[in-house]
């Protein structure tokens, strides 16, 4: 698990970049409630979600798509 506070901030920034927690949750395949618990620091952020959030911050929603072959 990534450091909770920093990871929560990264998730919040990614949700902001996409326009809402709902949009980001849908892209991640998790419920808004679960994502909000990560953002609020209630639950530790799994590394896989943290890395997806970093991709969103760097590349927008395009960061969530698999690379083209």
C-alpha positions in Angstrom: 0.0 0.0 0.0 1.1 3.5 -0.8 1.4 6.1 2.0 -2.3 6.9 2.8 -2.4 10.6 2.9 -0.4 11.1 -0.3 -2.3 8.4 -2.1 -5.6 9.9 -1.0 -4.6 13.3 -2.4 -3.5 11.7 -5.7 -6.9 10.0 -6.0 -8.7 13.2 -5.2 -6.7 15.1 -7.9 -7.5 12.4 -10.5 -11.2 12.6 -9.7 -11.1 16.4 -10.0 -9.3 16.1 -13.3 -12.0 13.7 -14.6 -14.8 15.9 -13.3 -16.2 13.9 -10.5 -15.7 11.0 -8.1 -18.5 9.2 -9.9 -16.7 9.3 -13.3 -13.4 8.1 -11.7 -15.1 5.3 -9.8 -16.7 4.1 -13.0 -13.4 4.0 -14.8 -11.8 2.2 -11.9 -14.6 -0.3 -11.6 -15.3 0.5 -8.0 -18.3 2.1 -6.3 -18.3 5.8 -5.5 -18.6 4.9 -1.8 -15.4 2.8 -1.9 -13.5 5.4 -3.8 -14.6 8.1 -1.5 -13.4 6.0 1.5 -10.0 5.9 -0.1 -10.0 9.6 -0.8 -11.2 10.4 2.8 -8.3 8.2 4.2 -10.7 5.8 5.8 -9.3 2.8 3.9 -5.7 2.4 2.5 -5.4 2.9 -1.2 -4.4 -0.2 -3.1 -1.2 0.3 -5.2 -3.0 -0.6 -8.4 -5.6 2.2 -7.9 -2.9 4.6 -6.9 -1.0 3.9 -10.2 -4.2 4.3 -12.2 -4.7 7.7 -10.5 -1.2 8.8 -11.5 -1.9 7.7 -15.1 -5.1 9.9 -15.1 -3.2 12.9 -13.7 -0.5 12.5 -16.3 -2.7 11.5 -19.3 -6.3 12.1 -18.4 -8.8 9.4 -19.2 -6.4 8.2 -21.9 -4.2 6.9 -19.1 -6.9 4.4 -18.2 -6.8 2.7 -21.6 -4.5 -0.2 -22.4 -1.7 0.7 -24.9 -2.4 0.2 -28.5 -0.7 -2.7 -30.2 
